[in-house]
Amino acid sequence: MHAKLYTFVANVLTQHVTQTGPHTAVYSWVPSSVVGSGVKSFVAGISTDNGVDYNELPFPLSGPPATSAPVKGLVAGHHYKFEIVAVSTVEQLDYSPVVSYVQAGPPSAPVGLHAAPKVGGATVSWSHPAVTGGLAIKTYKVTVTWAGGSKVLVEPGTVTHAVLTGLSHTKVYECKVTATDVAGTSAASAPVHFTPLA
């Protein structure tokens, strides 16, 4: 990163990197009042080589100093480092503490899928994925298939069960579940098979 005029910004109150997609995130910060009123902007940088080199993150420099920077092109499982410095009329350079970050991949498959047959359907339940990368599950998709047809239900990420209705007691059904968060969609769970009660 290159800039001619800097001011001390080590007293940044908080810094966060929040994943927003499979390959994107937002680096945000809250500066301390120690930074002063003369700050024109902030220069944020990302390192992909454990802090050896930093590349400047582009974000608007007009108007009030920005307090976040979008990050693109991130790779799941890779380690990144972020740091920031303020730009003002004072010629002094000092960076914030380094923030380490790992981009998460999609969650692992839901586990423990179970089907409890009932008249005309079944209640299926499962457990949350063992691996989520610290991200919240947004939705679960329940897919039921049978000879000649299929049915899909989408449940909120806080729910780990679904009620299946309108099914026939003369057919065998297969059920699988996937989990989705901002990093993507998991592989399907191990299937369960059931026949509704008459």
C-alpha positions in Angstrom: 0.0 0.0 0.0 1.2 3.5 -0.8 0.1 6.8 0.6 2.1 10.0 1.3 0.4 11.3 4.4 -0.7 9.2 7.4 -1.8 9.6 11.0 -1.7 7.2 13.9 -4.6 4.8 13.9 -3.5 2.0 16.2 -6.4 2.9 18.5 -9.0 1.4 16.2 -11.7 0.3 18.6 -12.9 -2.8 16.7 -12.2 -4.5 13.4 -14.2 -7.3 11.8 -14.2 -9.4 8.6 -17.7 -10.6 7.8 -18.2 -13.2 5.0 -20.9 -12.2 2.6 -20.7 -14.9 -0.1 -18.6 -17.8 -1.3 -15.8 -15.5 -2.4 -16.6 -12.2 -0.8 -16.4 -10.5 2.6 -16.5 -7.0 4.1 -13.7 -5.6 6.2 -15.1 -3.1 8.6 -13.7 -1.0 11.5 -14.7 1.6 14.1 -12.0 4.2 14.6 -11.2 5.7 18.0 -11.7 9.4 18.6 -7.9 9.5 19.1 -7.7 9.4 15.3 -8.8 13.0 15.2 -11.0 15.2 13.0 -8.4 15.7 10.3 -8.7 12.2 8.8 -9.5 12.4 5.1 -9.8 8.7 4.5 -8.6 5.2 5.5 -6.4 2.9 3.5 -7.1 -0.8 4.1 -4.9 -3.6 2.9 -5.1 -7.4 2.5 -2.3 -9.9 2.6 -2.4 -13.3 1.1 1.1 -14.3 2.0 1.0 -14.2 5.9 1.7 -10.5 6.1 4.7 -10.3 3.8 3.0 -8.0 1.3 -0.3 -6.1 1.5 -2.5 -5.0 -1.4 -4.7 -1.9 -1.1 -8.5 -2.6 -1.0 -10.5 -0.2 -3.3 -13.3 1.8 -1.7 -14.7 5.3 -2.1 -12.4 8.1 -0.8 -14.9 11.0 -1.3 -17.2 12.2 1.4 -16.9 11.2 5.0 -14.1 8.6 5.7 -15.3 5.1 4.9 -15.4 2.6 7.7 -15.7 -0.6 5.6 -14.2 -2.1 2.4 -15.6 -4.9 0.2 -13.3 -7.8 -0.5 -13.6 -10.0 -3.5 -11.9 -13.0 -5.0 -11.4 -14.9 -1.6 -10.8 -18.6 -1.7 -12.4 -21.0 0.8 -9.8 -22.3 3.3 -7.2 -19.7 2.6 -5.7 -17.5 5.3 -5.7 -13.7 5.0 -4.5 -10.8 7.0 -6.0 -7.3 7.1 -4.8 -4.0 8.4 -5.7 -0.3 8.1 -4.1 3.1 8.4 -5.7 6.6 8.4 -4.8 9.3 5.9 -4.6 13.0 7.0 -2.4 16.0 6.9 -0.1 14.6 9.5 2.9 12.8 8.0 3.1 9.8 10.3 2.6 6.2 9.5 1.4 3.5 11.9 -0.9 0.6 11.1 -3.7 -1.0 13.1 -3.3 -4.4 14.7 -3.4 -7.1 12.1 -6.7 -9.1 11.8 -6.3 -12.7 10.7 -9.2 -14.3 8.7 -10.0 -17.6 7.0 -12.7 -17.7 4.3 -15.2 -20.4 5.1 -16.4 -23.0 2.5 -19.9 -24.5 2.3 -21.2 -26.3 5.4 -20.9 -30.1 5.7 -24.0 -32.2 5.2 -26.7 -32.4 7.8 -26.4 -35.5 9.9 -28.7 -37.9 11.7 -31.6 -37.7 9.2 -34.6 -39.7 10.5 -38.1 -40.3 9.2 -41.1 -41.1 11.4 -43.9 -42.3 9.1 -47.5 -41.2 9.8 -50.8 -41.4 7.9 -50.2 -39.8 4.5 -46.7 -38.7 5.1 -43.9 -38.5 7.6 -42.0 -36.2 10.0 -38.3 -36.0 9.1 -35.7 -34.6 11.5 -31.9 -34.0 11.3 -29.0 -32.4 13.2 -27.1 -29.3 12.2 -23.9 -29.8 10.1 -20.8 -30.5 12.1 -18.8 -28.0 10.0 -20.2 -24.5 9.3 -17.1 -22.3 9.4 -18.7 -20.2 12.1 -21.5 -19.2 9.7 -25.2 -19.4 10.4 -27.3 -21.8 8.4 -29.8 -19.8 6.4 -32.0 -22.6 5.0 -32.4 -26.4 4.8 -33.8 -28.0 1.7 -35.7 -31.2 2.1 -36.0 -33.3 -1.1 -38.3 -36.3 -1.3 -38.3 -38.5 -4.3 -40.2 -41.5 -5.4 -40.9 -43.4 -8.7 -42.3 -40.8 -11.0 -42.2 -37.7 -8.8 -40.5 -35.5 -6.2 -41.3 -32.8 -3.6 -39.1 -30.1 -2.1 -39.6 -28.2 1.1 -37.4 -25.3 2.3 -37.1 -24.7 6.0 -35.4 -21.9 8.0 -31.9 -22.5 9.2 -33.1 -22.6 12.8 -35.4 -25.5 12.1 -34.2 -29.1 12.1 -37.5 -30.9 11.1 -40.1 -30.9 8.4 -43.6 -32.4 8.1 -44.3 -34.2 4.8 -47.9 -34.6 3.7 -49.9 -35.7 0.7 -47.9 -38.9 0.3 -49.2 -42.4 -0.5 -49.0 -45.5 1.7 -48.4 -47.6 -1.4 -45.1 -46.0 -2.3 -41.5 -46.0 -0.9 -40.0 -42.6 -0.5 -36.4 -41.4 -0.3 -35.5 -38.2 1.6 -32.3 -36.1 1.7 -31.5 -32.8 3.2 -29.0 -30.1 2.3 -27.9 -27.0 4.3 -27.2 -23.5 2.8 -25.3 -20.5 4.2 -23.6 -17.5 2.6 -20.7 -19.7 1.6 -22.8 -22.1 -0.4 -24.8 -25.3 -0.2 -23.7 -28.6 1.4 -23.6 -32.0 0.0 -26.8 -34.0 0.6 -27.2 -35.9 3.8 -27.3 -39.7 3.8 -30.8 -40.7 2.6 -33.5 -42.3 4.6 -36.4 -44.4 3.1 -39.9 -44.6 4.5 -43.4 -45.7 3.6 -46.3 -43.6 5.0 -48.9 -45.3 7.2 -52.3 -46.2 5.7 
